Amino acid sequence: MDFLVYLLDAKIQFGDQFILWREVIGNIFGLLSAYGGMKRAVWAWPIGIIGNVILFTVFLGSVFHTPQAVDLYGQAGRQVMFIMVSIYGWYRWSQSKRQEPSEVDPCRSIVTEPHEEVAAVQPRWATRNERIGLIVAAVAMTLFFWWVFTLLNAWGPLPDAWIFTGSILATYGMARGWTEFWLIWIGVDIVGVPLLLNSHYYPSAILYIVYGCFVTWGFFVWLKEHHTTGEIEGHNTDEDVVPV
């Protein structure tokens, strides 16, 4: 038990600033999950959940007595949402992985033909209605959580609200196999880096920069997969795509 407490409270000192090791470790799990998502591997989801649990304890600074002592409710709350959506994504990708190739029409689902590779989803562009839904949800949820976080006296409630909202939508888009989820992540990273730097969560800010580069790479990897499978955006309409 003492060793566990030591691991939870272990710190790195940079000048007069202290950083928790678990913030670094939690972000490493997050990066591994992002890599698994790019590879369309089912293990990306449980790895991500482990990182979410660790980071939840980091971003409620006054509750878990972190060196920053800053409560970022959006950052903490999104870890909970990540876990919930990740369970859904884990189940969805696992089910897709088990389907027989003969049961799957690659143009109408997110499932790839398994063969011997690890891919569990076939990337596709969101339909017009799905994109409209994403935009409406992004605006409505950001405004709502901005109001909630303001009532809770959160630090940086507006950017925190967008990060929370964008993270939910990006994770859901990943579960659905929508290529746009990478672009949402880029938007989250652009806002997240200055927020985390200003609140002294330096490892998370650095990892957000790494995430930004990584998700840009991931977007082009999935984009290449579209061309490899012969899928183009003009083919992906409301009529010819039936969500699984």
Beta strands, then each sheet from edge to edge (+ up, - down):
strand 1: 11-14
strand 2: 17-20
sheet 1: 1+ 2-
end
